[in-house]
Amino acid sequence: MKLLILSDTHIKPGQSLVELLPDDLVAIIRNSDILIHAGDFETMECYNELAGLGKLVAVRGDTDVPEIMELLPERQVIEVEGMKVGVIHRGQLTSDNPDGLRYLAKEMGVDVLIFGHFHHPIIEDYEVLLLSPGSPTVPGVAEPSAIELEIVEGKVTGRVIRCDGDVCRYFEYEKK
């Protein structure tokens, strides 16, 4: 099963996420089985736009409008091909030390924990796979990014998608 993971899109009123993303990334989103968003849509328009592109699993972020805060949970767990995948926006206070995220993943009982908030991609494999997709629209000091995962019979492979203009390139990884 293919998952496309986004976070921290921070789309302002009147903006279209699809128009801001590279065509390559929009095609990957449309061809994914599940689209995961780890919070900070900011607007209902952004949420609705993503929900219209496919099966959306999402949590609220700390900058989302009240309607999203009421609609979405703070954390969520789904099962994909026998693996439990957790989603949260803000899992800990720092990206330098993953211990808090590892403990959170164990508390949630997940094999993979997806989180946002940091605006740059993070991949850590400590007993659980910890993933932050970065931001495709407001990356800060990093390049715009997302993560694509494929989970088949308990095996996880994936790639960080880095986008510059309309060009995307990839960094691939595998959880053994």
C-alpha positions as CSV (number, residue, x, y, z in Angstrom):
1,M,0.0,0.0,0.0
2,K,1.3,3.4,-0.9
3,L,1.1,6.4,1.5
4,L,2.0,10.0,0.8
5,I,2.8,12.0,3.9
6,L,2.5,15.8,4.2
7,S,2.6,18.2,7.1
8,D,2.8,21.9,7.8
9,T,1.3,23.1,4.5
10,H,0.2,26.4,6.2
11,I,-2.2,27.4,3.3
12,K,-3.7,30.8,3.8
13,P,-7.3,31.8,2.9
14,G,-7.7,32.1,-0.9
15,Q,-4.7,29.9,-1.7
16,S,-4.8,26.5,-3.4
17,L,-2.4,23.8,-2.2
18,V,-2.6,22.0,-5.5
19,E,-1.6,25.1,-7.4
20,L,1.4,25.6,-5.0
21,L,2.7,22.1,-5.3
22,P,4.8,20.7,-8.2
23,D,2.9,18.7,-10.7
24,D,5.0,15.6,-10.0
25,L,4.0,15.8,-6.3
26,V,0.3,16.2,-7.1
27,A,0.5,13.2,-9.3
28,I,2.1,11.1,-6.5
29,I,-0.7,12.3,-4.1
30,R,-3.4,11.3,-6.6
31,N,-1.8,7.8,-7.1
32,S,-1.4,7.1,-3.4
33,D,-3.7,4.7,-1.5
34,I,-3.7,6.9,1.6
35,L,-2.8,10.5,2.0
36,I,-1.6,11.4,5.6
37,H,-1.4,15.0,6.8
38,A,0.4,15.6,10.2
39,G,-1.3,18.9,10.9
40,D,-1.1,22.6,10.2
41,F,-3.4,22.9,7.2
42,E,-4.4,26.3,8.6
43,T,-7.7,26.5,6.5
44,M,-10.7,24.3,5.9
45,E,-10.1,25.0,2.2
46,C,-6.8,23.2,2.3
47,Y,-8.3,20.3,4.3
48,N,-11.2,20.0,1.8
49,E,-8.8,20.2,-1.2
50,L,-6.7,17.3,0.2
51,A,-9.7,15.3,1.1
52,G,-10.9,15.6,-2.5
53,L,-7.7,14.0,-3.8
54,G,-8.1,10.7,-2.1
55,K,-8.4,8.9,1.3
56,L,-7.2,11.4,3.8
57,V,-6.0,10.5,7.3
58,A,-5.2,13.6,9.3
59,V,-4.6,15.2,12.7
60,R,-4.9,18.8,13.8
61,G,-1.9,21.1,14.1
62,D,-1.2,24.0,16.4
63,T,-2.1,26.7,13.8
64,D,-5.3,25.2,12.4
65,V,-8.6,27.1,12.4
66,P,-11.1,26.2,15.1
67,E,-13.2,24.1,12.6
68,I,-10.2,21.8,11.9
69,M,-9.4,21.6,15.7
70,E,-13.0,20.4,16.3
71,L,-13.0,18.0,13.3
72,L,-9.6,16.3,13.7
73,P,-8.1,14.4,16.6
74,E,-4.7,15.3,18.2
75,R,-3.4,11.8,17.4
76,Q,-4.6,8.9,15.3
77,V,-3.5,5.3,14.7
78,I,-4.3,3.3,11.5
79,E,-3.4,-0.2,10.5
80,V,-1.7,-0.6,7.1
81,E,-0.7,-4.1,5.9
82,G,-0.4,-5.4,9.4
83,M,1.6,-2.4,10.7
84,K,0.3,0.2,13.1
85,V,1.0,3.7,11.9
86,G,0.6,6.6,14.4
87,V,0.1,10.3,13.4
88,I,0.6,13.3,15.6
89,H,1.5,16.9,14.9
90,R,3.8,17.9,17.7
91,G,5.3,15.0,19.3
92,Q,8.1,16.6,21.4
93,L,9.9,19.9,21.9
94,T,13.1,19.2,19.9
95,S,14.1,17.3,16.8
96,D,17.6,16.8,18.1
97,N,16.7,14.0,20.5
98,P,14.2,11.3,19.4
99,D,13.7,9.8,22.8
100,G,10.4,11.6,23.4
101,L,9.1,10.4,20.1
102,R,10.2,6.8,20.7
103,Y,8.4,6.8,24.1
104,L,5.3,8.3,22.5
105,A,5.3,5.6,19.7
106,K,5.5,2.9,22.4
107,E,2.7,4.6,24.3
108,M,0.6,4.6,21.2
109,G,1.6,1.0,20.3
110,V,2.7,1.8,16.8
111,D,5.5,0.5,14.5
112,V,5.7,3.8,12.6
113,L,5.2,7.3,14.1
114,I,4.6,10.2,11.7
115,F,4.9,13.7,13.1
116,G,5.0,17.3,11.8
117,H,5.9,20.7,13.2
118,F,9.6,20.8,12.3
119,H,9.3,21.8,8.6
120,H,12.3,19.6,7.6
121,P,12.3,15.8,6.9
122,I,13.4,13.5,9.7
123,I,13.9,9.8,9.5
124,E,15.0,7.9,12.6
125,D,14.8,4.1,13.0
126,Y,15.0,3.3,16.8
127,E,12.8,0.2,17.5
128,V,10.1,2.2,15.7
129,L,10.3,4.2,12.5
130,L,10.0,7.9,13.2
131,L,9.1,10.1,10.2
132,S,8.6,13.8,9.7
133,P,7.9,14.8,6.1
134,G,8.9,18.4,6.4
135,S,6.8,21.0,4.6
136,P,6.1,21.1,0.9
137,T,5.2,24.8,1.0
138,V,6.9,26.5,4.0
139,P,10.1,24.6,4.6
140,G,12.1,27.3,6.4
141,V,15.8,26.5,6.0
142,A,15.1,23.1,4.3
143,E,13.9,22.4,0.8
144,P,10.2,21.7,0.3
145,S,9.5,18.0,1.0
146,A,7.1,15.2,1.5
147,I,7.6,11.4,2.2
148,E,6.2,8.5,0.2
149,L,6.0,5.1,2.0
150,E,5.2,1.7,0.7
151,I,4.1,-0.9,3.2
152,V,3.9,-4.5,2.0
153,E,3.5,-7.4,4.4
154,G,5.2,-5.6,7.3
155,K,8.1,-4.3,5.2
156,V,8.5,-0.5,4.9
157,T,10.3,1.2,2.1
158,G,10.1,4.9,1.2
159,R,11.6,8.0,-0.1
160,V,11.9,11.6,0.9
161,I,10.6,13.7,-2.0
162,R,12.5,17.1,-2.3
163,C,11.0,19.6,-4.6
164,D,12.4,22.7,-6.2
165,G,10.1,24.5,-8.5
166,D,8.4,21.8,-10.7
167,V,11.3,19.3,-10.3
168,C,11.2,16.6,-7.6
169,R,14.1,14.3,-6.6
170,Y,14.2,11.4,-4.1
171,F,16.2,9.9,-1.3
172,E,15.2,6.3,-0.7
173,Y,15.3,4.3,2.5
174,E,14.2,0.9,3.9
175,K,13.2,-0.3,7.3
176,K,14.7,-3.8,7.9
